[in-house]
Amino acid sequence: MASSLVQSLLNPRKNWFAALHMKTVSSRLRKYGLRYDDLYDPLHDLDIKEALARLPREVVDARNARLKRALDLSMKHEYLPEDMQAVQTPFRYYLQDMLALVKKEGKDT
């Protein structure tokens, strides 16, 4: 019951506030060319570090390039050009599945 309530509150299709939050996060991430999964810190959580280690090298390299670009833009107090912001995909996840697998393996042991 409580889990169902929480899920409906967090679902952007059912809750206008969640939809507004998702739109705001998307807008902020697009300005720097980041994806939501880029915000996970491998120094903070060993499961994230393990999940990143299991991903293909090109996925991790693309993540690092996005993070470097975002840091550079932030230091310059700039954003990506509007045309580049339009093609960004902030909610195309690449880490979620591997992270769930790592967490599941951690619970099994």
Contacts in CASP RR format, 6 or more apart in sequence:
PFRMAT RR
TARGET T0000
AUTHOR 0000-0000-0000
METHOD contacts of the structure
MODEL  1
MASSLVQSLLNPRKNWFAALHMKTVSSRLRKYGLRYDDLYDPLHDLDIKE
ALARLPREVVDARNARLKRALDLSMKHEYLPEDMQAVQTPFRYYLQDMLA
LVKKEGKDT
8 14 0 8 1.000
8 15 0 8 1.000
9 15 0 8 1.000
9 18 0 8 1.000
10 18 0 8 1.000
11 18 0 8 1.000
12 18 0 8 1.000
12 19 0 8 1.000
12 21 0 8 1.000
12 22 0 8 1.000
13 19 0 8 1.000
22 91 0 8 1.000
25 36 0 8 1.000
25 90 0 8 1.000
26 90 0 8 1.000
26 91 0 8 1.000
29 35 0 8 1.000
29 36 0 8 1.000
29 38 0 8 1.000
29 88 0 8 1.000
29 90 0 8 1.000
30 80 0 8 1.000
30 85 0 8 1.000
30 86 0 8 1.000
30 88 0 8 1.000
30 90 0 8 1.000
31 73 0 8 1.000
31 79 0 8 1.000
31 80 0 8 1.000
31 85 0 8 1.000
32 69 0 8 1.000
32 70 0 8 1.000
32 73 0 8 1.000
32 74 0 8 1.000
32 79 0 8 1.000
32 80 0 8 1.000
33 66 0 8 1.000
33 69 0 8 1.000
33 70 0 8 1.000
33 80 0 8 1.000
33 84 0 8 1.000
33 85 0 8 1.000
33 88 0 8 1.000
33 90 0 8 1.000
34 66 0 8 1.000
34 67 0 8 1.000
34 70 0 8 1.000
34 88 0 8 1.000
34 90 0 8 1.000
35 63 0 8 1.000
35 66 0 8 1.000
35 89 0 8 1.000
35 90 0 8 1.000
35 91 0 8 1.000
35 92 0 8 1.000
35 93 0 8 1.000
35 94 0 8 1.000
36 90 0 8 1.000
36 91 0 8 1.000
36 93 0 8 1.000
37 63 0 8 1.000
37 93 0 8 1.000
37 94 0 8 1.000
37 95 0 8 1.000
37 96 0 8 1.000
38 63 0 8 1.000
38 66 0 8 1.000
38 67 0 8 1.000
38 70 0 8 1.000
40 48 0 8 1.000
40 95 0 8 1.000
40 99 0 8 1.000
41 48 0 8 1.000
42 48 0 8 1.000
42 49 0 8 1.000
42 52 0 8 1.000
43 49 0 8 1.000
47 99 0 8 1.000
47 102 0 8 1.000
47 103 0 8 1.000
47 106 0 8 1.000
48 95 0 8 1.000
48 99 0 8 1.000
50 102 0 8 1.000
51 95 0 8 1.000
51 98 0 8 1.000
51 99 0 8 1.000
51 101 0 8 1.000
51 102 0 8 1.000
52 60 0 8 1.000
52 63 0 8 1.000
52 95 0 8 1.000
52 98 0 8 1.000
54 98 0 8 1.000
54 102 0 8 1.000
55 94 0 8 1.000
55 95 0 8 1.000
55 98 0 8 1.000
59 94 0 8 1.000
63 94 0 8 1.000
73 79 0 8 1.000
73 80 0 8 1.000
79 85 0 8 1.000
80 88 0 8 1.000
END
